[in-house]
Structures are given as C-alpha cells and as structure tokens.
Amino acid sequence: MQIRDQIEFHNVGELAPVAHPNGLALYRYSGEAISHLSTLGQHAGACSDGVELRFVTGANWVNLTLSARSPYPWSNGANVNIFRGDILVADAFIADGATRTLKLSAPPLLSQMGPRAFEDRLFVPDLWRVSVSGATIIYHDITTGGQPIRPPRPDEKPGLRWLAYGSSITNSAPGYVHHAARHIRADVYNKGLCGACICEPETGRFLASCEDWDFATLELGVNMRGSVSNEEFEQRARGIVSELRKHSPSKPIVLITIFPTSDDFLATPDRMTEINDAFRGVLRRIHAASSDPNLYLIEGDRILTSYAGLSADLIHPSPDGHQLMGHNLASCLRAILNP
C-alpha cells in the first residue's frame, strides 16, 4: 500500500515517477524486484492488474486523470471498474498511450439507502475504489473542487489481508482470487505473474515484506513445466515458502497444486501429463514432510472441479470457471482460517 495526494494505492509495490507528462506509474512489484524477473515477469510485475485507487471525499464531482501503457503486445489498453463501496458505478477504458480524465459522481440513489442495505458490506459506501487491469496505469492528478479528500481508514475496508502469488490464472483481475475474497471477506494483494511464476529468491523476499498480509496462497508449478526438473521445482517451491516463513513465522501459507488442464484429460496421457502429476507430487511431499503447523495444501482439482470451467486453450479458466473456483477455494480457506 502506498499513499500520495491522500489516495491509497492498493496492491502497488512502487509508485515510479514518469515524465512527459509527469505522473506515477503504479507497479505491483517494486522496481528492485522487477529487475530480477524474467522478461515476461517484468511486464507482469509492472502491470497494474488488481490495483485500486481508494479515497473518501464529500465532493459531488471528482476528476481523476490517468493514462495507460500496455506492457503486453496483445493488450491495447486498460480496463477500469469504478466502485462506490461494493457497488459498481461505471466502467471505462483507457487506450494504450492515451490519457483520460474520469469524471466520478456518486449515484443519487445510494444516498437514499438505509443502514440495512450495507449490513454485509466489505467497504463503506462512501469509499471510491477505482480498480484497473490490462496495462500499467499512470496516475497524474485528482481534483475535488476544493473538498477534503482522505485515504480509507482500516475499519472502512476488509480487515483480512490476502497475499496471492501464482501464474496468469492467479494474475487474472478479476479472477478466482477476487471471487473467493468476496466470500471470505478479504482484501487481496494480487501478485500473480502471467507466464512468469518461477519462484525467484528475490520474488520471495519481495512477497514476504511487501505488504502486511495475514495469509498467503502460492499457486505453483504450471509456469515451470518443461523448463525445470522435478528437483529444481522442489528447490524453488521450498525456497519461496522459506522466504515467506522467515518474515512471518506463524501466518498461514497455502500451497495450491496445478489446476486441471488439457493434459489431464487426454485420451492418451503424454509427457506433460506426467509433469503435472510429478509437480503436484512435489508440493504434496513438501507439505507432508513439513513440521510447520501453518503450512497447508489445497489440491487444484478441489478448486477447478469442472472441465467446463476451462476456456478454449484448456488451461485458463473462463469467467464462469473463475467464479466456480472462487466459490470452492473460499470453502477450503474457511476451514483453514476459521477451524
């Protein structure tokens, strides 16, 4: 979490100064951590997926100026979802290289709601949340017509803080992690890395210290299939658990095995089917051999329970698949967090 101009920049590892025009790039990883990632990891670490700009103001109108830079060749800009508390107010799109001033105004009907409407709220209804994904977002300016502005207080947002690391499936915003977070009433620090979840030591050190998290999930293996041996995968997985544990001796850490993919449904299993099984076995072995009472394991097929939850590439979940996974993961996490 970073704070500038009385805005809380949630899930931001570094506010990196940008010139022409002046602004702050919202990186999910710090510049130091990004420098140790693979090329694809550097793109993902700089991308603002799951970042939120949060603030409270009594102003009737707010002008928020942002621009977008797409780190991926397949992306043409940033998606923006604007919330007032838990309520979706508007959607917007910022094209790659473009600057846009978003004009925020609270829906009049919200002010007419009684307390019962917000009994199960995660965020207070007067909290602006500007959620972004798909590109690196650059913050330029905010104006409130001279009205006061402040970041949210701890009691105005979920108290349970979830650190999520994994592949592009975890990186998805919104994805299964965000759906599960709603069910268990958690605030997500999403540090997934598209195609680049390879457990570098520097990544482990960054994750351990980047946020004041209460529990962590590690979805490991799918990005290392075919590029590292079983032994190296085990070394890397043990290493990232060790780094988190050094910083947080007793917080729950949850290992998640590879979710079902096309390789698990082949009529004739192939080499990748064997690697999936072997990597899952590595995480089971790490968990079974550990004396750590707060190290847990959840099997990927307990989360993605239907082949129909996959999209056409048969590895990434569809939107419905992410919702299914979020529901199932929330049930598993409740048993861990509230035994």
DRENDO-1510 file (C-alpha; in Angstrom, 1 decimal, always signed):
<recs>
REC; n; res; u; v; w
REC; 1; MET; +0.0; +0.0; +0.0 .
REC; 2; GLN; +1.2; +3.5; -1.0 .
REC; 3; ILE; -0.4; +6.8; -0.2 .
REC; 4; ARG; +0.0; +10.0; -2.3 .
REC; 5; ASP; -2.3; +13.0; -2.7 .
REC; 6; GLN; -4.4; +11.4; +0.1 .
REC; 7; ILE; -5.2; +8.5; -2.2 .
REC; 8; GLU; -4.4; +4.9; -1.1 .
REC; 9; PHE; -2.8; +3.0; -3.9 .
REC; 10; HIS; -3.8; -0.6; -3.0 .
REC; 11; ASN; -1.7; -3.5; -4.3 .
REC; 12; VAL; +1.0; -1.2; -5.5 .
REC; 13; GLY; +4.6; -2.2; -4.8 .
REC; 14; GLU; +6.1; +1.0; -6.1 .
REC; 15; LEU; +5.0; +4.4; -7.3 .
REC; 16; ALA; +7.5; +5.0; -10.1 .
REC; 17; PRO; +8.0; +8.6; -11.4 .
REC; 18; VAL; +7.2; +9.1; -15.1 .
REC; 19; ALA; +7.9; +12.1; -17.2 .
REC; 20; HIS; +6.1; +13.6; -20.2 .
REC; 21; PRO; +3.6; +14.1; -18.8 .
REC; 22; ASN; +4.5; +13.9; -15.2 .
REC; 23; GLY; +2.9; +11.1; -13.3 .
REC; 24; LEU; +3.4; +8.0; -11.1 .
REC; 25; ALA; +3.4; +4.5; -12.7 .
REC; 26; LEU; +1.5; +2.0; -10.5 .
REC; 27; TYR; +3.8; -1.1; -10.4 .
REC; 28; ARG; +2.5; -4.2; -8.5 .
REC; 29; TYR; +6.1; -5.2; -7.8 .
REC; 30; SER; +9.0; -2.9; -6.7 .
REC; 31; GLY; +11.5; -1.8; -9.3 .
REC; 32; GLU; +14.2; -3.8; -7.5 .
REC; 33; ALA; +12.1; -7.0; -7.5 .
REC; 34; ILE; +11.1; -6.4; -11.2 .
REC; 35; SER; +14.8; -6.2; -12.2 .
REC; 36; HIS; +15.3; -9.8; -11.1 .
REC; 37; LEU; +12.2; -11.2; -13.0 .
REC; 38; SER; +12.2; -12.8; -16.5 .
REC; 39; THR; +11.3; -10.6; -19.4 .
REC; 40; LEU; +7.6; -11.6; -19.2 .
REC; 41; GLY; +7.8; -11.3; -15.4 .
REC; 42; GLN; +9.0; -7.7; -15.7 .
REC; 43; HIS; +6.0; -6.9; -17.9 .
REC; 44; ALA; +3.6; -8.6; -15.4 .
REC; 45; GLY; +5.2; -7.0; -12.3 .
REC; 46; ALA; +4.8; -3.5; -13.9 .
REC; 47; CYS; +1.3; -4.2; -15.0 .
REC; 48; SER; -1.4; -2.7; -12.7 .
REC; 49; ASP; -3.7; -5.7; -12.6 .
REC; 50; GLY; -5.8; -5.7; -9.5 .
REC; 51; VAL; -4.5; -2.2; -8.4 .
REC; 52; GLU; -7.1; +0.1; -6.8 .
REC; 53; LEU; -7.1; +3.8; -6.1 .
REC; 54; ARG; -9.1; +4.4; -3.0 .
REC; 55; PHE; -10.2; +7.6; -1.3 .
REC; 56; VAL; -13.1; +9.2; +0.5 .
REC; 57; THR; -14.4; +12.7; -0.3 .
REC; 58; GLY; -17.6; +14.6; +0.1 .
REC; 59; ALA; -17.2; +16.3; -3.3 .
REC; 60; ASN; -20.1; +15.9; -5.7 .
REC; 61; TRP; -17.7; +15.5; -8.6 .
REC; 62; VAL; -14.2; +14.1; -8.8 .
REC; 63; ASN; -11.9; +14.4; -11.8 .
REC; 64; LEU; -9.2; +11.7; -11.8 .
REC; 65; THR; -6.7; +11.8; -14.6 .
REC; 66; LEU; -4.9; +8.5; -15.6 .
REC; 67; SER; -3.0; +7.2; -18.6 .
REC; 68; ALA; -2.2; +3.7; -19.7 .
REC; 69; ARG; +0.8; +1.9; -21.1 .
REC; 70; SER; +0.4; -1.7; -22.3 .
REC; 71; PRO; +3.4; -3.9; -21.4 .
REC; 72; TYR; +2.0; -6.8; -23.5 .
REC; 73; PRO; +1.8; -6.9; -27.3 .
REC; 74; TRP; -1.7; -8.4; -27.1 .
REC; 75; SER; -3.1; -5.6; -24.9 .
REC; 76; ASN; -4.5; -2.4; -26.3 .
REC; 77; GLY; -5.2; -0.6; -23.1 .
REC; 78; ALA; -6.6; -0.7; -19.5 .
REC; 79; ASN; -10.0; -1.7; -18.2 .
REC; 80; VAL; -11.3; +0.5; -15.3 .
REC; 81; ASN; -14.1; -0.5; -12.9 .
REC; 82; ILE; -15.3; +2.3; -10.7 .
REC; 83; PHE; -16.9; +1.3; -7.4 .
REC; 84; ARG; -18.6; +3.2; -4.6 .
REC; 85; GLY; -18.0; +0.9; -1.7 .
REC; 86; ASP; -19.1; -2.5; -3.0 .
REC; 87; ILE; -21.3; -1.1; -5.7 .
REC; 88; LEU; -20.2; -0.9; -9.4 .
REC; 89; VAL; -20.8; +2.6; -10.6 .
REC; 90; ALA; -19.3; +2.7; -14.0 .
REC; 91; ASP; -16.8; +1.0; -16.4 .
REC; 92; ALA; -14.2; +2.8; -18.5 .
REC; 93; PHE; -11.4; +2.0; -21.0 .
REC; 94; ILE; -8.1; +3.9; -21.4 .
REC; 95; ALA; -6.4; +3.1; -24.7 .
REC; 96; ASP; -2.7; +2.3; -24.8 .
REC; 97; GLY; -0.8; +5.6; -24.8 .
REC; 98; ALA; -3.9; +7.7; -24.1 .
REC; 99; THR; -4.6; +10.0; -21.1 .
REC; 100; ARG; -8.2; +10.2; -19.8 .
REC; 101; THR; -9.9; +12.2; -17.1 .
REC; 102; LEU; -12.5; +10.1; -15.4 .
REC; 103; LYS; -15.4; +12.1; -14.0 .
REC; 104; LEU; -16.7; +10.4; -10.9 .
REC; 105; SER; -20.1; +11.2; -9.3 .
REC; 106; ALA; -22.0; +9.2; -6.8 .
REC; 107; PRO; -25.3; +7.7; -7.9 .
REC; 108; PRO; -28.1; +9.7; -6.1 .
REC; 109; LEU; -30.0; +6.6; -5.2 .
REC; 110; LEU; -27.1; +5.3; -3.0 .
REC; 111; SER; -27.6; +8.2; -0.6 .
REC; 112; GLN; -31.2; +7.1; +0.0 .
REC; 113; MET; -30.3; +3.7; +1.2 .
REC; 114; GLY; -30.8; +2.8; +4.8 .
REC; 115; PRO; -28.3; +1.0; +7.0 .
REC; 116; ARG; -29.8; -2.4; +6.3 .
REC; 117; ALA; -28.6; -2.1; +2.7 .
REC; 118; PHE; -25.0; -2.2; +3.9 .
REC; 119; GLU; -25.2; -4.7; +6.7 .
REC; 120; ASP; -22.9; -7.2; +4.8 .
REC; 121; ARG; -20.7; -4.6; +3.2 .
REC; 122; LEU; -16.9; -5.1; +2.8 .
REC; 123; PHE; -16.2; -1.5; +2.0 .
REC; 124; VAL; -18.0; +1.5; +3.4 .
REC; 125; PRO; -20.5; +3.0; +0.8 .
REC; 126; ASP; -18.7; +6.4; +0.6 .
REC; 127; LEU; -15.4; +4.9; -0.4 .
REC; 128; TRP; -14.3; +5.4; -4.0 .
REC; 129; ARG; -12.5; +2.4; -5.5 .
REC; 130; VAL; -11.1; +2.7; -9.0 .
REC; 131; SER; -9.9; -0.8; -10.0 .
REC; 132; VAL; -7.7; -1.3; -13.0 .
REC; 133; SER; -6.3; -4.1; -15.1 .
REC; 134; GLY; -4.8; -4.9; -18.5 .
REC; 135; ALA; -2.0; -2.3; -18.6 .
REC; 136; THR; +0.4; -0.2; -16.4 .
REC; 137; ILE; -1.6; +2.7; -15.1 .
REC; 138; ILE; +0.0; +6.1; -14.6 .
REC; 139; TYR; -1.6; +8.4; -12.1 .
REC; 140; HIS; -1.5; +12.1; -13.0 .
REC; 141; ASP; -3.9; +14.2; -10.9 .
REC; 142; ILE; -7.1; +14.3; -8.9 .
REC; 143; THR; -9.3; +17.3; -8.3 .
REC; 144; THR; -12.3; +17.5; -5.9 .
REC; 145; GLY; -13.4; +21.1; -6.3 .
REC; 146; GLY; -11.6; +22.1; -3.1 .
REC; 147; GLN; -13.4; +19.5; -1.0 .
REC; 148; PRO; -11.4; +17.4; +1.5 .
REC; 149; ILE; -10.1; +14.0; +0.5 .
REC; 150; ARG; -8.5; +11.3; +2.6 .
REC; 151; PRO; -7.4; +7.6; +2.3 .
REC; 152; PRO; -9.7; +5.0; +3.8 .
REC; 153; ARG; -9.4; +4.0; +7.5 .
REC; 154; PRO; -8.7; +0.4; +8.4 .
REC; 155; ASP; -12.3; +0.0; +9.6 .
REC; 156; GLU; -13.7; +1.1; +6.2 .
REC; 157; LYS; -12.3; -1.9; +4.3 .
REC; 158; PRO; -11.9; -5.7; +5.0 .
REC; 159; GLY; -9.6; -6.5; +7.9 .
REC; 160; LEU; -8.4; -9.8; +6.5 .
REC; 161; ARG; -5.5; -9.3; +4.1 .
REC; 162; TRP; -4.6; -12.0; +1.5 .
REC; 163; LEU; -1.3; -12.2; -0.4 .
REC; 164; ALA; -1.8; -14.2; -3.6 .
REC; 165; TYR; +1.1; -15.4; -5.8 .
REC; 166; GLY; +0.8; -17.6; -8.9 .
REC; 167; SER; +0.5; -17.8; -12.6 .
REC; 168; SER; -1.7; -15.9; -15.1 .
REC; 169; ILE; -4.6; -17.7; -13.6 .
REC; 170; THR; -4.0; -16.0; -10.2 .
REC; 171; ASN; -3.0; -12.8; -12.0 .
REC; 172; SER; -6.5; -12.5; -13.6 .
REC; 173; ALA; -8.3; -9.4; -12.4 .
REC; 174; PRO; -11.0; -10.0; -11.5 .
REC; 175; GLY; -10.3; -13.8; -11.2 .
REC; 176; TYR; -10.9; -16.7; -8.9 .
REC; 177; VAL; -8.9; -15.0; -6.1 .
REC; 178; HIS; -11.1; -11.9; -6.1 .
REC; 179; HIS; -14.3; -14.0; -6.2 .
REC; 180; ALA; -13.0; -16.1; -3.2 .
REC; 181; ALA; -12.1; -12.9; -1.4 .
REC; 182; ARG; -15.6; -11.7; -1.5 .
REC; 183; HIS; -16.9; -14.9; +0.1 .
REC; 184; ILE; -14.3; -14.9; +2.9 .
REC; 185; ARG; -14.4; -11.1; +3.3 .
REC; 186; ALA; -10.8; -10.5; +2.5 .
REC; 187; ASP; -8.8; -7.7; +0.8 .
REC; 188; VAL; -6.4; -9.1; -1.9 .
REC; 189; TYR; -2.8; -8.2; -2.7 .
REC; 190; ASN; -2.6; -9.9; -6.1 .
REC; 191; LYS; +1.0; -10.6; -7.0 .
REC; 192; GLY; +0.4; -13.2; -9.7 .
REC; 193; LEU; +2.7; -13.1; -12.7 .
REC; 194; CYS; +1.5; -14.0; -16.2 .
REC; 195; GLY; +3.7; -16.8; -17.5 .
REC; 196; ALA; +6.4; -15.9; -15.0 .
REC; 197; CYS; +5.6; -17.6; -11.7 .
REC; 198; ILE; +9.0; -19.2; -11.3 .
REC; 199; CYS; +9.8; -18.6; -7.7 .
REC; 200; GLU; +12.9; -16.5; -7.9 .
REC; 201; PRO; +14.6; -15.9; -4.4 .
REC; 202; GLU; +14.2; -12.1; -5.0 .
REC; 203; THR; +10.5; -12.6; -5.6 .
REC; 204; GLY; +10.2; -14.5; -2.3 .
REC; 205; ARG; +11.9; -11.7; -0.4 .
REC; 206; PHE; +9.7; -9.1; -2.0 .
REC; 207; LEU; +6.5; -11.0; -1.3 .
REC; 208; ALA; +7.5; -11.6; +2.3 .
REC; 209; SER; +7.9; -7.9; +3.1 .
REC; 210; CYS; +5.8; -6.1; +0.5 .
REC; 211; GLU; +2.5; -5.9; +2.5 .
REC; 212; ASP; +1.2; -6.6; +6.0 .
REC; 213; TRP; -0.6; -9.8; +4.9 .
REC; 214; ASP; -2.5; -12.2; +7.1 .
REC; 215; PHE; -2.3; -15.3; +5.0 .
REC; 216; ALA; -0.8; -16.2; +1.6 .
REC; 217; THR; -1.6; -18.6; -1.2 .
REC; 218; LEU; +1.0; -20.0; -3.6 .
REC; 219; GLU; -0.3; -21.4; -6.8 .
REC; 220; LEU; +2.8; -23.1; -8.1 .
REC; 221; GLY; +4.1; -25.2; -11.0 .
REC; 222; VAL; +2.2; -24.5; -14.2 .
REC; 223; ASN; +4.8; -21.9; -15.5 .
REC; 224; MET; +7.7; -24.2; -14.8 .
REC; 225; ARG; +6.5; -27.2; -16.6 .
REC; 226; GLY; +9.0; -28.4; -19.2 .
REC; 227; SER; +11.7; -25.8; -18.2 .
REC; 228; VAL; +12.9; -27.1; -14.8 .
REC; 229; SER; +13.3; -30.6; -13.4 .
REC; 230; ASN; +11.3; -32.0; -10.6 .
REC; 231; GLU; +14.3; -31.5; -8.3 .
REC; 232; GLU; +14.7; -27.8; -9.3 .
REC; 233; PHE; +10.9; -27.2; -8.9 .
REC; 234; GLU; +11.1; -28.6; -5.4 .
REC; 235; GLN; +14.0; -26.4; -4.5 .
REC; 236; ARG; +12.3; -23.3; -5.9 .
REC; 237; ALA; +9.0; -24.1; -4.1 .
REC; 238; ARG; +10.7; -24.8; -0.8 .
REC; 239; GLY; +12.7; -21.6; -1.2 .
REC; 240; ILE; +9.7; -19.3; -1.6 .
REC; 241; VAL; +7.9; -20.9; +1.3 .
REC; 242; SER; +11.1; -20.4; +3.4 .
REC; 243; GLU; +11.3; -16.7; +2.4 .
REC; 244; LEU; +7.7; -16.1; +3.5 .
REC; 245; ARG; +8.2; -18.0; +6.7 .
REC; 246; LYS; +11.4; -16.1; +7.7 .
REC; 247; HIS; +9.3; -12.9; +7.6 .
REC; 248; SER; +6.1; -14.3; +9.1 .
REC; 249; PRO; +6.8; -17.2; +11.5 .
REC; 250; SER; +3.2; -18.3; +12.1 .
REC; 251; LYS; +0.9; -16.9; +9.4 .
REC; 252; PRO; -0.9; -19.5; +7.3 .
REC; 253; ILE; +0.7; -20.3; +3.9 .
REC; 254; VAL; -1.3; -22.3; +1.5 .
REC; 255; LEU; +0.2; -24.3; -1.4 .
REC; 256; ILE; -2.1; -24.9; -4.4 .
REC; 257; THR; -1.2; -27.6; -6.8 .
REC; 258; ILE; -1.6; -27.2; -10.6 .
REC; 259; PHE; -5.2; -26.8; -11.7 .
REC; 260; PRO; -6.6; -29.3; -14.1 .
REC; 261; THR; -5.6; -28.6; -17.7 .
REC; 262; SER; -6.0; -30.3; -21.1 .
REC; 263; ASP; -3.1; -32.6; -20.3 .
REC; 264; ASP; -5.1; -34.2; -17.5 .
REC; 265; PHE; -8.0; -35.1; -19.8 .
REC; 266; LEU; -6.1; -36.5; -22.8 .
REC; 267; ALA; -7.3; -39.8; -24.1 .
REC; 268; THR; -3.6; -40.8; -24.3 .
REC; 269; PRO; -1.5; -39.2; -21.5 .
REC; 270; ASP; +1.7; -37.5; -22.7 .
REC; 271; ARG; +4.9; -36.1; -21.1 .
REC; 272; MET; +3.1; -33.0; -19.9 .
REC; 273; THR; +0.5; -35.2; -18.1 .
REC; 274; GLU; +3.4; -36.8; -16.3 .
REC; 275; ILE; +5.0; -33.5; -15.4 .
REC; 276; ASN; +1.7; -32.2; -14.0 .
REC; 277; ASP; +1.4; -35.2; -11.8 .
REC; 278; ALA; +5.1; -35.0; -10.7 .
REC; 279; PHE; +4.8; -31.3; -9.8 .
REC; 280; ARG; +1.7; -31.9; -7.8 .
REC; 281; GLY; +3.5; -34.7; -6.0 .
REC; 282; VAL; +6.4; -32.3; -5.2 .
REC; 283; LEU; +4.0; -29.9; -3.4 .
REC; 284; ARG; +2.4; -32.8; -1.6 .
REC; 285; ARG; +5.8; -34.0; -0.4 .
REC; 286; ILE; +6.8; -30.5; +0.8 .
REC; 287; HIS; +3.6; -30.3; +2.8 .
REC; 288; ALA; +3.7; -33.9; +4.2 .
REC; 289; ALA; +7.4; -33.6; +5.2 .
REC; 290; SER; +7.0; -30.2; +6.9 .
REC; 291; SER; +6.6; -29.8; +10.7 .
REC; 292; ASP; +5.1; -26.4; +10.1 .
REC; 293; PRO; +1.5; -26.5; +11.5 .
REC; 294; ASN; +0.6; -23.4; +9.5 .
REC; 295; LEU; +1.6; -24.7; +6.1 .
REC; 296; TYR; -1.4; -26.1; +4.2 .
REC; 297; LEU; -2.0; -27.8; +0.9 .
REC; 298; ILE; -5.1; -27.5; -1.4 .
REC; 299; GLU; -5.3; -29.7; -4.5 .
REC; 300; GLY; -6.1; -27.8; -7.7 .
REC; 301; ASP; -8.9; -30.2; -8.7 .
REC; 302; ARG; -10.7; -29.2; -5.5 .
REC; 303; ILE; -10.8; -25.7; -6.8 .
REC; 304; LEU; -11.4; -26.2; -10.5 .
REC; 305; THR; -13.9; -29.1; -10.3 .
REC; 306; SER; -15.3; -29.0; -13.8 .
REC; 307; TYR; -13.7; -29.4; -17.2 .
REC; 308; ALA; -16.4; -26.9; -18.4 .
REC; 309; GLY; -14.7; -24.3; -16.3 .
REC; 310; LEU; -11.8; -24.0; -18.8 .
REC; 311; SER; -11.7; -21.7; -21.8 .
REC; 312; ALA; -10.7; -22.8; -25.3 .
REC; 313; ASP; -7.0; -23.1; -24.6 .
REC; 314; LEU; -7.9; -25.7; -21.9 .
REC; 315; ILE; -5.6; -24.2; -19.3 .
REC; 316; HIS; -7.1; -20.8; -18.5 .
REC; 317; PRO; -10.5; -20.7; -16.8 .
REC; 318; SER; -13.4; -19.0; -18.4 .
REC; 319; PRO; -15.3; -16.2; -16.4 .
REC; 320; ASP; -17.7; -18.9; -15.2 .
REC; 321; GLY; -14.7; -21.1; -14.3 .
REC; 322; HIS; -13.2; -18.3; -12.2 .
REC; 323; GLN; -16.4; -17.9; -10.3 .
REC; 324; LEU; -16.7; -21.6; -9.6 .
REC; 325; MET; -13.0; -21.7; -8.5 .
REC; 326; GLY; -13.6; -18.7; -6.2 .
REC; 327; HIS; -16.6; -20.4; -4.5 .
REC; 328; ASN; -14.7; -23.7; -4.0 .
REC; 329; LEU; -11.5; -22.0; -2.8 .
REC; 330; ALA; -13.4; -19.9; -0.3 .
REC; 331; SER; -14.8; -23.1; +1.2 .
REC; 332; CYS; -11.3; -24.5; +1.6 .
REC; 333; LEU; -9.9; -21.3; +3.0 .
REC; 334; ARG; -12.7; -21.1; +5.6 .
REC; 335; ALA; -11.6; -24.4; +7.0 .
REC; 336; ILE; -8.0; -23.1; +7.3 .
REC; 337; LEU; -8.7; -19.6; +8.6 .
REC; 338; ASN; -11.7; -20.5; +10.9 .
REC; 339; PRO; -11.1; -24.0; +12.1 .
</recs>
